[in-house]
Amino acid sequence: MMNKQEIRQSAALPLRGGVIYLREIELSDVSTRYLSWMNDKDVNQYLESRFAVHTLESLGNFVRKRRESEFEWMFAICASESDLHIGNIKLGPVNTHHGVGEIGLLLGEKSWHRGGVGTQAIGLVVDFAFNVLGLRRLTTGMYSENLGSFRAFQKCGFSLEGTLKEHYKFDDTYLDGFRMGLLRENRNDANE
């Protein structure tokens, strides 16, 4: 398997889809617009990051650590026509010994929350994980109320593997957590 620097120098990146493409996130992506996503209660309502107040400095540190890590890939989700940075998708941590990785998704621009953008981004990362990194299994987790995310992962072949009862505190109640997974041999290429 190639290391991160070798992949950066290869023709593997950026990852191109229909209305979006994914490129490795850059420090230049840390902006007041990106910061507004992280502090927007509608955007981050199902993210653990909602418990912190974010600053440009904290976002810069977060992006820098992802870029330096050999075990994490963080991609900017960009609109194909305008190059507008509309969200992020993270693959990691990646465990090369076991051939597994975790996916996390943030669609920051609310106008892009519909139309299959999340499904397309997940599909691109799944393809990268299996075909470039050689992973054999991917996982993800979400709040049970996050049906949009659940459906997007399901469309990409992920299946529900477990429910964590009352796992997340959400306002004044507790929500279940869903764990989903996908084995390489069960990959659903219908969305490509």
SVG drawing of the C-alpha trace seen along z (x, -y; Angstrom):
<svg xmlns="http://www.w3.org/2000/svg" viewBox="-36 -35 41 45">
<polyline fill="none" stroke="black" stroke-width="0.4" points="0.0,0.0 1.2,-3.5 1.8,-6.0 0.0,-9.3 2.8,-11.3 2.9,-8.7 -0.9,-8.9 -0.7,-12.7 1.8,-12.5 -0.2,-9.9 -3.1,-10.5 -5.5,-9.2 -6.6,-12.7 -8.8,-14.6 -11.8,-12.1 -14.3,-13.2 -18.0,-12.6 -20.9,-14.2 -21.9,-17.5 -19.0,-17.3 -15.4,-16.3 -13.3,-15.6 -9.8,-17.0 -7.6,-16.8 -8.5,-19.7 -6.0,-22.6 -5.3,-25.1 -6.6,-27.7 -10.0,-26.1 -10.2,-27.3 -12.4,-30.3 -15.1,-32.3 -17.6,-30.3 -16.3,-26.9 -16.2,-28.3 -19.9,-29.3 -20.8,-25.6 -19.1,-24.4 -21.0,-26.8 -24.4,-26.5 -26.8,-24.5 -28.7,-23.3 -25.6,-22.0 -23.9,-20.4 -26.9,-19.2 -25.9,-15.5 -22.1,-16.0 -20.1,-15.6 -18.3,-18.8 -21.4,-20.8 -20.2,-20.7 -17.3,-23.0 -17.1,-26.6 -14.9,-26.7 -12.4,-29.4 -10.3,-29.8 -7.3,-28.7 -9.0,-25.5 -10.2,-24.7 -6.7,-25.3 -5.2,-23.0 -7.8,-20.3 -7.1,-20.5 -3.3,-20.5 -3.5,-17.4 -5.6,-15.5 -3.1,-16.5 -0.1,-15.4 -1.7,-12.1 -0.8,-8.9 -4.0,-7.4 -6.6,-10.0 -7.8,-11.5 -9.9,-14.6 -11.4,-15.7 -13.1,-19.0 -16.3,-18.4 -16.4,-20.9 -19.0,-21.8 -17.8,-20.7 -19.0,-23.8 -17.9,-26.5 -15.1,-24.9 -17.1,-26.1 -16.1,-24.2 -19.5,-22.9 -18.5,-20.4 -16.0,-17.8 -15.8,-14.0 -13.2,-12.2 -11.8,-8.7 -10.1,-7.7 -8.7,-6.6 -7.6,-3.9 -6.1,-0.8 -3.9,0.8 -3.3,3.9 -7.0,4.8 -7.8,3.1 -10.6,1.0 -11.5,-2.7 -14.3,-5.0 -16.1,-7.6 -17.5,-10.9 -19.5,-13.4 -20.3,-17.2 -22.3,-19.0 -21.8,-22.6 -23.7,-24.5 -27.4,-24.0 -28.4,-24.6 -26.5,-21.4 -28.3,-19.2 -30.5,-17.6 -29.9,-16.1 -27.7,-13.1 -24.5,-15.1 -23.8,-13.1 -24.4,-9.8 -22.0,-10.8 -19.3,-11.9 -19.6,-8.7 -19.4,-6.7 -16.2,-8.5 -14.6,-7.8 -15.7,-4.2 -14.1,-3.7 -10.9,-5.5 -10.8,-3.3 -11.2,0.0 -9.4,-0.6 -6.6,-3.0 -5.9,-2.2 -6.8,1.5 -9.1,1.5 -11.5,4.4 -14.1,2.9 -15.6,-0.6 -17.7,-1.7 -19.7,-4.8 -21.9,-5.9 -24.7,-8.4 -27.6,-9.5 -30.8,-7.6 -32.6,-10.8 -30.1,-11.6 -32.2,-9.8 -30.6,-11.7 -27.1,-10.4 -28.5,-6.9 -30.1,-6.8 -27.0,-8.1 -24.8,-5.4 -27.5,-2.8 -27.6,-3.8 -23.8,-3.2 -24.2,0.4 -23.7,-0.1 -26.0,1.9 -27.1,1.4 -24.9,3.6 -25.9,2.4 -28.0,0.0 -26.6,-1.7 -29.6,-2.3 -30.0,-5.9 -26.3,-6.5 -26.4,-10.2 -27.7,-13.1 -29.8,-15.3 -31.3,-18.4 -33.3,-17.1 -33.6,-13.5 -31.4,-10.6 -31.2,-9.2 -30.0,-5.8 -26.8,-5.5 -26.6,-3.5 -23.4,-1.7 -23.2,-0.8 -20.6,1.2 -19.6,2.2 -17.3,5.0 -15.5,4.6 -17.2,7.7 -20.6,6.2 -19.9,2.9 -22.9,1.5 -21.8,-0.2 -25.3,-1.3 -24.6,-4.9 -21.6,-5.2"/>
</svg>
